[in-house]
Amino acid sequence: MRKIEASNSFQQKDEYTIFFDNSLIEFNDFVSRANYSSVFILVDENTKEHCLPVLDEQMSTSFQVIEIKAGEKNKSIQTCTQVWSTLLENYADRKSLMVNLGGGVIGDMGGFCAATYKRGFDFVQIPTTLLAQVDASIGGKLGVDFKGYKNNIGLFKNPQAVFVNTNFLKTLPTKELRSGFAELIKHELISKNGQWDAYQQIEEVTVDAVVPFIEDSIALKNEVVTSDPMEQGLRKILNFGHTIGHALETYHLDSEKHLLHGEAIAIGMICECYLSHKLTELPPYILEEITIYLTTLFGHHPNLMQDKEQLLKIMQQDKKNNGTAINFTLLKNIGQPILNQETTHKLILESLDYYNSLSKS
């Protein structure tokens, strides 16, 4: 069992540990030692079927299950109301514990519900998707989507602990595993880990292929968020690919062409690499290298960008912006992210055209 200490240098009470423990014994010990008044486990229909039985085998403490519907479209205040109502009906108090067993939706929303109910009680994250393990469960960003905009209502609050069990990845469809891998690629492109060549050797995203990269990816995310917990500076490097990616994900949230988070971020990274080439001197051969790699893994989908003006309007609501100016994190080179890059709408549209034109090249 390995662990990473995650501390918030501004608020030492928010220190927590990230455990790498496929046995989940450490989780059971944590719950047993803490002596909570009640324990609630938040699941969706998928984690209830595939992951909860594994957790139940280890639990020596009684618990109650709260089940919500899976999917980003259910990451809403309405679903939170259901969770809060269940907590109320079952006499949850400020000495209770919420266990978020699932992917990013469960972790973001479960943490948000716990952090706001009766002004907050403890929660822990047990991320079951690759995306949640390397990204969503680390750093204390909590929230829900609002009026069609991702994570527009939320707060910063760290969990008491995070328990990473890579065996849960075996329950994922290939599409979900590949979606999570986009965040590992992003971490590699903004870091100095020096494993880009090794990443490019992965032609098929499997559990065995990605597990060796997970710990370094988590360590990078943890290092960034503990040095800048409130996203005032360095933490913004984690937004690479997300300004355009989130806009695409939001635009297609209720459409038949629904995009998983990582699929949208992969397109966002290609477009933002184009902007990097134009604005921050990313070498053309690096732009081509990243473009080829991401389209090989994620395919090419130019029909997703038909209403470009609407995508721009969504980007103008991005949380990272200053007023209506659209803010990007771009790359000067692999491992050299550049913060707070604003550009014209014309150049953003040009980056979308670049992606669309790949089918003709």
N, C-alpha and C positions, 0 to 999 in steps of 0.2 A: 504494500500500500504506500503510495506516494502522496504528498500534499504540498500545496503552495499557500504561503501565508499572504493574505490579501488585506492590506491595511490602508485606511484612509488617514493620511497624515494630518488632515485638518480636524478630524473628529475621531480620536482614538477609540471611542466606544463603538465605532462601526467596524472594528477589525473583524475579519472572519477568515475561515480556512476553506480552501478548495481541496477536497479529498479525491484522489484517484483510487477507487476502491470497488472493484467489481463484485466483491462479496457482500457489500452493503452492511457488513458488521459494524463498521465505524458509524454508519447512520443510526443503527439500532442503539449503539452505546450512547450516542449524542442525545437521542430522545429519552432514553432511560435515565441518564444523569440529570437532565434538565428539569424533570418533574413538572411538566406542564399540566394545567388543569384539564385540558382537553386537546385532542389532536384531530385536525381535519386534513384529509388528503383530497386535493383537487385533481380530477382526471377528466379526459374526454372519452368518447366511446372506444377509441383506439387504445389509449393507455390503460383504460379499465380492463380491456381484454388481454393485452399483451404484456403489460408491465406491472400492474397492480398485484397479480398473483405472486410475482417474484419478490416484491416488497413485503407482501403479507407473510411470506415464509420466514422473514427475518424479524418481523415486528414482535416485540414482547409487551408492547403497550397497546391498549385498546384505541380504536380510532373510528372516525365517521367519514364516509366517502361523500364528496360533492361532485356530481357529474354535470358537465356542460357539453354542448355540441362542439365538435371539432371544426377548425377552419378560421381563417383570418376574418371572414365576414361576421363571425360571432364574437369578435374582440371589441365589445361595445359596452356602453353604460347600461344598456338593457340587460346584458348578461351579468354584469356586476351586480345589478339589482337583485337578480336571482340568487347570486352567491351570498350577498349581504342578508337577504331574507332567510336563507338556510342557516346562516350563522346565528341570526337573531332567534330563530325558532329552536335552535339547539343550545341556547344559552352560552354562546361563545363569549369569553371575556378577555381582558388584556393580558391574561396569563395563558392564553391558548397558543397553539402553534398551527400554522398553515404549511402543509407540505405540497409543493407544486410539482406534480409528477407528469411531465409532458414536454412539449416543445416550446417554442418562443411565445406562442399565444398564451399557453397555460402559465408560464413563468412570469410574463409581463403583467397579465391580468390578475393572476392569483396574488402576486406580490402587491399590486395596486390595491386589491380588495383588503388584504391584511393590513397594509400600511395606513389605510384610511378608516377602517371599521373601529369605532370607539377610540379614534385618534391613534390607532395603530397597535398591532401585536406582532409577535415574532413570526417569521416565515423562513423556510429553507427551500433551496432549489435542487430537484433531482431531474436534470435535463435528459430527455430520452431521444432527442434528435441530434444530429451532428451540428446543425445550425445553433441549437440552444447550448450545446456543450462548449463550443468554442467562442460563442458570441453573446447570445441573449441572456444567459444566466450569470454572466460576469459583468460587474460594474454598477449594479444598482439602478439601472434605468427601468422604470415601471410605467405602465400606462395602457390606454386603450385608444382605438381609432374614434374619430368624431367627425360627423358631417362628411364622410368619405376621405378624410385626411388621416394618414397613418400617425399613430402615437401622439395625437394632438392634445390629449388630456393625460397628465401624468405627473410624476415626481421622481426625485432621486432618493432611494432608500436601499441600503445594503441588506442582503439576507444574513441570517446567523451563520450559515454555512452553505456550501455547494458540494454535492456528491456526484462525481462523474463515474458512471458505469458504462463502459464501452460495449458491454454485451447487449445493451438495449438497442444499439445500432443495427443489430441483426434482425430486428423486427420491422425495419423501415423498407418501403418500396425503393427501388433504385432511383426513381425520380426525386424522392425526398432526400436520399443520401447525396445525390449529385447537387441538389439545391444547397445543402449545408456546405459542400466542398467549395462553393463560390466564396464563402467567407474565409476559409483557410487560404485560398488563392489571394484574396484581398490582403490578408494579414502578411502574407509573404511579399507582396508587391510593395507594401509600405514599410517593411522592416529590413533589418540588416542580418537576417538569419542566414542568408547565403545559400538557400536551398532551392532557388528557382530552377536550376537545371534538373534537380531531382523531381520537382513537381512536373516538369514537362515530360518526364518519362512515364507518367501515369496516363494511359490511354483509355482505361476503363475504371470508373469510380466504384470500388468495392470496399467493404469494411476492412479487409486485410491491407488494402492499398493505402487507406487514409489513416488508420490507427497510429502508425509511427510518427505522423505529423501533428497529432492532436495536442500533446503536451506543450510543444514549443509554441503552437498557435495560442493556446490558453495563456501561457506565460507572457506572450507579447501583449495580448489584450489586457491582462492583469497589471502589467507594468505601466501601461499607458493610463488606465483608469485610476490607479492608485496615486499617480503623480498629478492627475488633473481630474478629480472626481466630479466637478461641476461643469466640465466642458468649456473652460475659459480659454484654453490654448491647445496644448498637445493632443488632447483627446479628439480634437477635430480631425486628426489624420484618419481616424476610423471611419470617417464619412466618405472616403474615396469610393466612387462608383454609386453612391447612394442618392445623390441629388437627382440625377436622371433616373436611376433605378427605382427609387421610391415613387417617382411620378408615374412611371410605367405600371408599377404594381398597383398603385391607387386607381389609375385610369381603368385598368382591366379587372378590378376587384369583383364586380358583379357581372362581368361579361362571360360569354362562352369561351373566350380565349384567356381565362384566368391564369395568371402567372404565379408560380411559387416565388418566394422572396429571392432565393439564390438565382433563379432564372432571370429575374428582372435586374438584379445587381450585376450579373455577367454582362448583360447588354449595357448597363450603366457604365461599367468599367471600360468597355470598348469605346463608348462615346467620350468618356472623360479622358481616356488616353489620347484621343484625337485632339481634344481641347488642350491637353498637356503638350502635345506636339506643337500646337499653334502658340501657346502662351508661356510655357515654362521650359521650352527647349528639350522636351523628350525626344531622343533620337528617333528618326524614322524607322530604323531597323527594329527598335524595341517596340514601337507602335505596331509594326507588322507582326512581330513575334507574339505579342500578347493577343492581338486580334486573331491570329491563326489558332492559337492554343484554345482560346475561349470558344470560338465558333466550332472547333473540332469537338469539344466536350459538350457544349450546350446547343449546338445547331445554330441556324440562322433564320430569323423570323421577321422579315421587313414589314409584313402586313400588320404588325403591332403598333406602327407609328403613323397611322393615317391622319389623325387629327393632331398635328404638331402644335397648333396654337393652344389647344386645350391642355396639352402636356406642359407648355410654358406657364399657363395659369396655375396649374397644380404646383409647379416648381416655385412659383412666387409665394406659396404658402408654407414652404419648407422652414422648419424651425431654426435652421442655421443662418437664415438670411438677415441682412440689415435693412429693414424697411422692405422695399420691393426689389432691391438689388439681389440677384441670385448668386449665392455663395458656393464655391467649390473647394474641395481639396484635390489638388492635381499632383502629378509626378514630374520631377525633373529627370529622374532615372529610377530604376528599380532600387528600392530602399531609400529613396530621397523624396518624401512627400513635401508638398508646398501648401501651406494653409492660406485660407481667406483670399481666394482668387475669384474676382468678379469679372464677368465678361458681358458682351452684348447678346441680345436675343438672336441677332443675325448669326453669330458664331455658334450659339447653342443649336440653332436649326441646322447649321452646316454640319455639326457633329452627328445629328440624327440622319442627315442625308448620307454622311460617310458610312454609317452602319447599313442603311438601306442599300447602298450601292455595292456592298460586298457580294451580293448575289450575281452581279454583272462582271466581277473581276476574275 
